[in-house]
Every structure is written in C-alpha cells, then in structure tokens.
C-alpha cells in the first residue's frame, strides 16, 4: 500500500477539523461512509487510537463501493459524512441536494501516484491509442476516475466514443481482468498493486498525474462542519 505524505497530512487535517468543529458533547455519534481504498486508512487509525473518543465522538464506518451511493445515503440520513470528488459535489448541488464539502481526503501527484489504469494480459493494450474499441471498467460512471480517464484519453488523441465504459466494484477489478470480461480498469491503491503483482494485468499509466483533492461531504441541514472549520 502506497500512501503519500501529502495524503496523510490532508487526512490528519480533516481528522483534527472534525474533532475541533463538532460541539464538545458526550459521545456525539457520527456515521461515516467510505470507499474501499488506501485514502481512508487514517480514519480507522484515528478510531483505533481513540482520537475520536477523546474528542467526544462516537464514529462508525459504513463501506460503499460507489461515490454516488454516498450522496444518496447522506440525503436518506443513513450516514452523516460521505465521500465525493469535487465534480460530484457540484453535480449533487445542481440536482438539488443540499451537500457541503468538509475537507480534502487525498491528492494525486506525479511523484506519488495512487491511481492507475491496468490492462489485462492479452488485451492488446500497451499505449493510450490501443484503448479504442476496448471495454474499460471504473468503479462508478461519471466518477472522478471515469471523467479524468476520458480527459486523459482525449489528451492522447483517442476517440473516446469508441470506448465502452462499464461499472465494476474496485475489489472485483482483478478478477474481472483475469476472467476477460473487461479489457482494462481504472484502479486505486491497494487494489492497484494487488492487481499488478497478482498477474491480473499490466500498468499502462498512472493517468491521473495531478487532480483536485477528493472531499468529504455532509448534508447542510444536518452537519455544519464545513463552515465551522472555516470559522
């Protein structure tokens, strides 16, 4: 698993922001949705070390495979905090969902890549141009991984209208590659390294070289952490 110092600092800043911005009440319950992946490990470290409890927070975690599920869970009030890309938050608000960004959870850099596109062995893919006519999997349609992949391919001169994009849960990516149901998949750590080292496919590119940080979000009338942290 490869986590950068930048990601750790962002996560720690978020953790302390959560601790400082909530009222000092006895064990305030906070339900956090998370995606399977390395970006969220420090949330669990903080819980194990009692950081939340020391600050009056009773934090529980709920796994969700797609970022779009987080927004739905927030609106349904089954969780208090979820994950979204910056674009996801904008889309949610355009659709009338009253969500606010709380803080950054991760950032991809050229020196410390955490996301890659992996092609199955025998797919015939060795460069961006080879993706034309292929089936590529992402964990969520219109997710950050999906849209940044399309942008990257267009920058490489690929006709993206000739690419089929399908949804596959991140944890199932390696099996889907081995089984031949997809030709390639956009994968984050730790699944990226496992897929490559396990022989499921070959790394074609860390295609997200530098993107806006992901963000945690909450419902405006339920959690006001964003404004509290800013103040």
TIZASE-619685 format. One record per residue (C-alpha): residue in three letters; x, y, z; residue number from 1. Coordinates in steps of 0.05 Angstrom, whole numbers, plus 5000, padded with zeros to 4 digits. Layout:
<site r="ALA" px="X" py="Y" pz="Z" k="NUM"/>
...
//
This chain:
<site r="UNK" px="5000" py="5000" pz="5000" k="1"/>
<site r="UNK" px="5029" py="5067" pz="4980" k="2"/>
<site r="UNK" px="5005" py="5129" pz="5016" k="3"/>
<site r="UNK" px="5040" py="5195" pz="5007" k="4"/>
<site r="UNK" px="5058" py="5246" pz="5059" k="5"/>
<site r="UNK" px="5010" py="5294" pz="5024" k="6"/>
<site r="UNK" px="4952" py="5247" pz="5033" k="7"/>
<site r="UNK" px="4969" py="5235" pz="5105" k="8"/>
<site r="UNK" px="4973" py="5309" pz="5120" k="9"/>
<site r="UNK" px="4906" py="5321" pz="5086" k="10"/>
<site r="UNK" px="4874" py="5264" pz="5125" k="11"/>
<site r="UNK" px="4903" py="5287" pz="5191" k="12"/>
<site r="UNK" px="4879" py="5358" pz="5178" k="13"/>
<site r="UNK" px="4809" py="5331" pz="5165" k="14"/>
<site r="UNK" px="4811" py="5289" pz="5227" k="15"/>
<site r="UNK" px="4830" py="5348" pz="5271" k="16"/>
<site r="UNK" px="4779" py="5391" pz="5235" k="17"/>
<site r="UNK" px="4725" py="5341" pz="5253" k="18"/>
<site r="UNK" px="4748" py="5338" pz="5325" k="19"/>
<site r="UNK" px="4752" py="5413" pz="5333" k="20"/>
<site r="UNK" px="4690" py="5434" pz="5296" k="21"/>
<site r="UNK" px="4638" py="5390" pz="5330" k="22"/>
<site r="UNK" px="4609" py="5414" pz="5396" k="23"/>
<site r="UNK" px="4641" py="5385" pz="5458" k="24"/>
<site r="UNK" px="4584" py="5337" pz="5474" k="25"/>
<site r="UNK" px="4588" py="5269" pz="5506" k="26"/>
<site r="UNK" px="4600" py="5219" pz="5450" k="27"/>
<site r="UNK" px="4566" py="5253" pz="5392" k="28"/>
<site r="UNK" px="4550" py="5199" pz="5341" k="29"/>
<site r="UNK" px="4580" py="5209" pz="5271" k="30"/>
<site r="UNK" px="4567" py="5158" pz="5216" k="31"/>
<site r="UNK" px="4620" py="5160" pz="5161" k="32"/>
<site r="UNK" px="4614" py="5126" pz="5093" k="33"/>
<site r="UNK" px="4679" py="5106" pz="5060" k="34"/>
<site r="UNK" px="4705" py="5076" pz="4995" k="35"/>
<site r="UNK" px="4750" py="5014" pz="4997" k="36"/>
<site r="UNK" px="4819" py="5042" pz="4985" k="37"/>
<site r="UNK" px="4882" py="5070" pz="5016" k="38"/>
<site r="UNK" px="4855" py="5141" pz="5021" k="39"/>
<site r="UNK" px="4814" py="5125" pz="5082" k="40"/>
<site r="UNK" px="4863" py="5087" pz="5126" k="41"/>
<site r="UNK" px="4877" py="5143" pz="5175" k="42"/>
<site r="UNK" px="4804" py="5147" pz="5193" k="43"/>
<site r="UNK" px="4810" py="5077" pz="5221" k="44"/>
<site r="UNK" px="4877" py="5092" pz="5254" k="45"/>
<site r="UNK" px="4846" py="5151" pz="5289" k="46"/>
<site r="UNK" px="4789" py="5108" pz="5315" k="47"/>
<site r="UNK" px="4836" py="5053" pz="5338" k="48"/>
<site r="UNK" px="4878" py="5104" pz="5376" k="49"/>
<site r="UNK" px="4818" py="5135" pz="5409" k="50"/>
<site r="UNK" px="4826" py="5204" pz="5377" k="51"/>
<site r="UNK" px="4752" py="5210" pz="5362" k="52"/>
<site r="UNK" px="4730" py="5184" pz="5430" k="53"/>
<site r="UNK" px="4777" py="5233" pz="5466" k="54"/>
<site r="UNK" px="4741" py="5289" pz="5430" k="55"/>
<site r="UNK" px="4671" py="5265" pz="5446" k="56"/>
<site r="UNK" px="4657" py="5230" pz="5380" k="57"/>
<site r="UNK" px="4628" py="5161" pz="5371" k="58"/>
<site r="UNK" px="4648" py="5147" pz="5299" k="59"/>
<site r="UNK" px="4623" py="5088" pz="5259" k="60"/>
<site r="UNK" px="4641" py="5069" pz="5188" k="61"/>
<site r="UNK" px="4599" py="5042" pz="5130" k="62"/>
<site r="UNK" px="4633" py="5015" pz="5066" k="63"/>
<site r="UNK" px="4603" py="5037" pz="5000" k="64"/>
<site r="UNK" px="4632" py="5018" pz="4932" k="65"/>
<site r="UNK" px="4609" py="5078" pz="4891" k="66"/>
<site r="UNK" px="4615" py="5152" pz="4906" k="67"/>
<site r="UNK" px="4544" py="5162" pz="4880" k="68"/>
<site r="UNK" px="4518" py="5117" pz="4937" k="69"/>
<site r="UNK" px="4548" py="5166" pz="4988" k="70"/>
<site r="UNK" px="4504" py="5224" pz="4965" k="71"/>
<site r="UNK" px="4442" py="5181" pz="4966" k="72"/>
<site r="UNK" px="4459" py="5156" pz="5037" k="73"/>
<site r="UNK" px="4470" py="5228" pz="5061" k="74"/>
<site r="UNK" px="4403" py="5251" pz="5035" k="75"/>
<site r="UNK" px="4370" py="5190" pz="5066" k="76"/>
<site r="UNK" px="4406" py="5208" pz="5131" k="77"/>
<site r="UNK" px="4434" py="5137" pz="5138" k="78"/>
<site r="UNK" px="4503" py="5169" pz="5144" k="79"/>
<site r="UNK" px="4528" py="5237" pz="5166" k="80"/>
<site r="UNK" px="4592" py="5243" pz="5125" k="81"/>
<site r="UNK" px="4609" py="5213" pz="5057" k="82"/>
<site r="UNK" px="4659" py="5219" pz="5001" k="83"/>
<site r="UNK" px="4655" py="5255" pz="4934" k="84"/>
<site r="UNK" px="4700" py="5283" pz="4881" k="85"/>
<site r="UNK" px="4696" py="5359" pz="4872" k="86"/>
<site r="UNK" px="4654" py="5347" pz="4810" k="87"/>
<site r="UNK" px="4609" py="5300" pz="4849" k="88"/>
<site r="UNK" px="4593" py="5354" pz="4899" k="89"/>
<site r="UNK" px="4577" py="5404" pz="4843" k="90"/>
<site r="UNK" px="4533" py="5353" pz="4809" k="91"/>
<site r="UNK" px="4497" py="5337" pz="4874" k="92"/>
<site r="UNK" px="4482" py="5411" pz="4886" k="93"/>
<site r="UNK" px="4459" py="5421" pz="4814" k="94"/>
<site r="UNK" px="4410" py="5364" pz="4826" k="95"/>
<site r="UNK" px="4382" py="5400" pz="4887" k="96"/>
<site r="UNK" px="4419" py="5360" pz="4941" k="97"/>
<site r="UNK" px="4439" py="5405" pz="4998" k="98"/>
<site r="UNK" px="4510" py="5380" pz="5008" k="99"/>
<site r="UNK" px="4572" py="5416" pz="5033" k="100"/>
<site r="UNK" px="4646" py="5400" pz="5028" k="101"/>
<site r="UNK" px="4681" py="5388" pz="5094" k="102"/>
<site r="UNK" px="4753" py="5378" pz="5074" k="103"/>
<site r="UNK" px="4803" py="5343" pz="5029" k="104"/>
<site r="UNK" px="4817" py="5269" pz="5037" k="105"/>
<site r="UNK" px="4871" py="5257" pz="4984" k="106"/>
<site r="UNK" px="4911" py="5286" pz="4927" k="107"/>
<site r="UNK" px="4947" py="5251" pz="4869" k="108"/>
<site r="UNK" px="5016" py="5277" pz="4849" k="109"/>
<site r="UNK" px="5065" py="5256" pz="4794" k="110"/>
<site r="UNK" px="5116" py="5236" pz="4847" k="111"/>
<site r="UNK" px="5068" py="5195" pz="4888" k="112"/>
<site r="UNK" px="5014" py="5165" pz="4843" k="113"/>
<site r="UNK" px="4958" py="5126" pz="4875" k="114"/>
<site r="UNK" px="4913" py="5113" pz="4815" k="115"/>
<site r="UNK" px="4928" py="5075" pz="4752" k="116"/>
<site r="UNK" px="4897" py="5043" pz="4690" k="117"/>
<site r="UNK" px="4912" py="4968" pz="4685" k="118"/>
<site r="UNK" px="4902" py="4927" pz="4622" k="119"/>
<site r="UNK" px="4891" py="4852" pz="4624" k="120"/>
<site r="UNK" px="4945" py="4809" pz="4595" k="121"/>
<site r="UNK" px="4930" py="4792" pz="4522" k="122"/>
<site r="UNK" px="4884" py="4852" pz="4513" k="123"/>
<site r="UNK" px="4930" py="4884" pz="4461" k="124"/>
<site r="UNK" px="4934" py="4948" pz="4502" k="125"/>
<site r="UNK" px="5004" py="4977" pz="4511" k="126"/>
<site r="UNK" px="4991" py="5051" pz="4498" k="127"/>
<site r="UNK" px="4933" py="5101" pz="4501" k="128"/>
<site r="UNK" px="4915" py="5092" pz="4427" k="129"/>
<site r="UNK" px="4902" py="5018" pz="4439" k="130"/>
<site r="UNK" px="4842" py="5033" pz="4484" k="131"/>
<site r="UNK" px="4798" py="5047" pz="4423" k="132"/>
<site r="UNK" px="4746" py="4993" pz="4416" k="133"/>
<site r="UNK" px="4760" py="4964" pz="4485" k="134"/>
<site r="UNK" px="4717" py="4955" pz="4547" k="135"/>
<site r="UNK" px="4743" py="4995" pz="4606" k="136"/>
<site r="UNK" px="4717" py="4988" pz="4677" k="137"/>
<site r="UNK" px="4711" py="5042" pz="4730" k="138"/>
<site r="UNK" px="4682" py="5037" pz="4800" k="139"/>
<site r="UNK" px="4629" py="5089" pz="4784" k="140"/>
<site r="UNK" px="4602" py="5121" pz="4720" k="141"/>
<site r="UNK" px="4615" py="5196" pz="4720" k="142"/>
<site r="UNK" px="4662" py="5187" pz="4779" k="143"/>
<site r="UNK" px="4727" py="5226" pz="4783" k="144"/>
<site r="UNK" px="4766" py="5164" pz="4759" k="145"/>
<site r="UNK" px="4719" py="5158" pz="4699" k="146"/>
<site r="UNK" px="4719" py="5230" pz="4677" k="147"/>
<site r="UNK" px="4793" py="5240" pz="4687" k="148"/>
<site r="UNK" px="4806" py="5177" pz="4647" k="149"/>
<site r="UNK" px="4764" py="5204" pz="4589" k="150"/>
<site r="UNK" px="4800" py="5270" pz="4594" k="151"/>
<site r="UNK" px="4868" py="5235" pz="4593" k="152"/>
<site r="UNK" px="4850" py="5193" pz="4533" k="153"/>
<site r="UNK" px="4825" py="5254" pz="4495" k="154"/>
<site r="UNK" px="4890" py="5289" pz="4510" k="155"/>
<site r="UNK" px="4925" py="5229" pz="4479" k="156"/>
<site r="UNK" px="4884" py="5236" pz="4416" k="157"/>
<site r="UNK" px="4839" py="5176" pz="4429" k="158"/>
<site r="UNK" px="4768" py="5176" pz="4401" k="159"/>
<site r="UNK" px="4731" py="5161" pz="4466" k="160"/>
<site r="UNK" px="4665" py="5149" pz="4430" k="161"/>
<site r="UNK" px="4696" py="5082" pz="4410" k="162"/>
<site r="UNK" px="4707" py="5061" pz="4482" k="163"/>
<site r="UNK" px="4656" py="5022" pz="4524" k="164"/>
<site r="UNK" px="4657" py="5042" pz="4598" k="165"/>
<site r="UNK" px="4625" py="4995" pz="4649" k="166"/>
<site r="UNK" px="4619" py="4994" pz="4725" k="167"/>
<site r="UNK" px="4657" py="4942" pz="4766" k="168"/>
<site r="UNK" px="4668" py="4947" pz="4841" k="169"/>
<site r="UNK" px="4741" py="4963" pz="4857" k="170"/>
<site r="UNK" px="4750" py="4900" pz="4898" k="171"/>
<site r="UNK" px="4727" py="4857" pz="4838" k="172"/>
<site r="UNK" px="4773" py="4890" pz="4787" k="173"/>
<site r="UNK" px="4829" py="4839" pz="4788" k="174"/>
<site r="UNK" px="4781" py="4780" pz="4779" k="175"/>
<site r="UNK" px="4745" py="4816" pz="4722" k="176"/>
<site r="UNK" px="4811" py="4827" pz="4687" k="177"/>
<site r="UNK" px="4832" py="4754" pz="4696" k="178"/>
<site r="UNK" px="4764" py="4730" pz="4672" k="179"/>
<site r="UNK" px="4767" py="4772" pz="4609" k="180"/>
<site r="UNK" px="4701" py="4807" pz="4619" k="181"/>
<site r="UNK" px="4737" py="4874" pz="4614" k="182"/>
<site r="UNK" px="4799" py="4896" pz="4578" k="183"/>
<site r="UNK" px="4824" py="4948" pz="4628" k="184"/>
<site r="UNK" px="4804" py="4981" pz="4693" k="185"/>
<site r="UNK" px="4820" py="5046" pz="4730" k="186"/>
<site r="UNK" px="4843" py="5023" pz="4799" k="187"/>
<site r="UNK" px="4866" py="5057" pz="4863" k="188"/>
<site r="UNK" px="4913" py="5030" pz="4917" k="189"/>
<site r="UNK" px="4916" py="4980" pz="4949" k="190"/>
<site r="UNK" px="4878" py="4944" pz="4893" k="191"/>
<site r="UNK" px="4924" py="4973" pz="4840" k="192"/>
<site r="UNK" px="4987" py="4940" pz="4868" k="193"/>
<site r="UNK" px="4949" py="4875" pz="4882" k="194"/>
<site r="UNK" px="4923" py="4871" pz="4811" k="195"/>
<site r="UNK" px="4992" py="4881" pz="4781" k="196"/>
<site r="UNK" px="5031" py="4837" pz="4829" k="197"/>
<site r="UNK" px="4978" py="4783" pz="4824" k="198"/>
<site r="UNK" px="4986" py="4779" pz="4749" k="199"/>
<site r="UNK" px="4916" py="4805" pz="4732" k="200"/>
<site r="UNK" px="4943" py="4857" pz="4685" k="201"/>
<site r="UNK" px="4997" py="4907" pz="4667" k="202"/>
<site r="UNK" px="5001" py="4980" pz="4688" k="203"/>
<site r="UNK" px="4992" py="5025" pz="4627" k="204"/>
<site r="UNK" px="4994" py="5092" pz="4662" k="205"/>
<site r="UNK" px="4985" py="5129" pz="4727" k="206"/>
<site r="UNK" px="4937" py="5172" pz="4686" k="207"/>
<site r="UNK" px="4917" py="5220" pz="4740" k="208"/>
<site r="UNK" px="4982" py="5258" pz="4749" k="209"/>
<site r="UNK" px="4953" py="5315" pz="4788" k="210"/>
<site r="UNK" px="4880" py="5326" pz="4806" k="211"/>
<site r="UNK" px="4839" py="5366" pz="4855" k="212"/>
<site r="UNK" px="4834" py="5331" pz="4922" k="213"/>
<site r="UNK" px="4775" py="5286" pz="4937" k="214"/>
<site r="UNK" px="4730" py="5313" pz="4992" k="215"/>
<site r="UNK" px="4686" py="5290" pz="5048" k="216"/>
<site r="UNK" px="4616" py="5319" pz="5048" k="217"/>
<site r="UNK" px="4555" py="5325" pz="5093" k="218"/>
<site r="UNK" px="4483" py="5348" pz="5088" k="219"/>
<site r="UNK" px="4477" py="5424" pz="5100" k="220"/>
<site r="UNK" px="4419" py="5420" pz="5149" k="221"/>
<site r="UNK" px="4449" py="5361" pz="5187" k="222"/>
<site r="UNK" px="4523" py="5375" pz="5192" k="223"/>
<site r="UNK" px="4555" py="5445" pz="5191" k="224"/>
<site r="UNK" px="4627" py="5423" pz="5196" k="225"/>
<site r="UNK" px="4648" py="5460" pz="5133" k="226"/>
<site r="UNK" px="4631" py="5529" pz="5158" k="227"/>
<site r="UNK" px="4655" py="5513" pz="5229" k="228"/>
<site r="UNK" px="4724" py="5493" pz="5204" k="229"/>
<site r="UNK" px="4728" py="5556" pz="5161" k="230"/>
<site r="UNK" px="4710" py="5600" pz="5220" k="231"/>
//
